[in-house]
Amino acid sequence: MTTLQRTNKEIFAEGLKAGIPIGIGYFAVSFSLGIIARDCGFNAFQGFLTSLTSYASAGQYVGFTLYGEAATLLQLIIMMIVTNARYLLMGVALNQKVREGTSLLHRIMIGLSITDEIFGVSIARPGYANPYFGLGCWISAMSMWSVGNALGIAVGNILPLRAVSALSVALYGMFLAVIIPPIKKDKAIGVAVAFSFAASYLAATIPDIQEISPGNRTILLTVIIAIAAAVIAPRKNEQPDIHMKEGGEQNET
């Protein structure tokens, strides 16, 4: 049996390095998100703290806008659960790479460090999932994400209107980057996205439905369209081929 043993310090440093390019991308997007947060009434410290504790781009965007629309706390909680439900699936997938006997604390560390991109580099990494790798990625990426958000709030008042408008486009570019690759692989996703746009517009214009608060409309549309898409065009079961080196590599002493 061949066992690759490295110290947690070395694996943590590897995670820090892997998180740098992720953080650079995060900075640009979070800066534009900070501009939106400022318009919704957040100051720089609040934006920094929000980004540091709820590091989900789409989730924060929804949270900021719902807050700006005076949504209730219950609406915010439900929408965060719906918007970030994909992380449950990522956690389940990553759990298949966790070594048997890993402590609860280390499992929590792995779960708390999950973002779309950190999950991508973690699941693609050979061997068992190591909590110190995810922690290193998280520190690199989330520090840039949080600072970018705070700067977007602080500097958004100083930048010219054209510059602010140009930076705000980055957030929509992020959404396009998220939806275009899946649409290329599955036309049903493209249909669902197009239907979502149309349904959202109609919900805001139909007399009886438009009286529902924007937060509740978003929740209802998200759940209804997701259920309809799952029934009409269910995804095929795909078993990922995960290769792990026997004996793992983590040293949890």
Summary of the structure (lengths in Angstrom):
residues: 253
radius of gyration: 20.1
end to end distance: 20.8
largest distance: 68.9
contacts: 773
relative contact order: 0.18
helix: 73%
strand: 0%
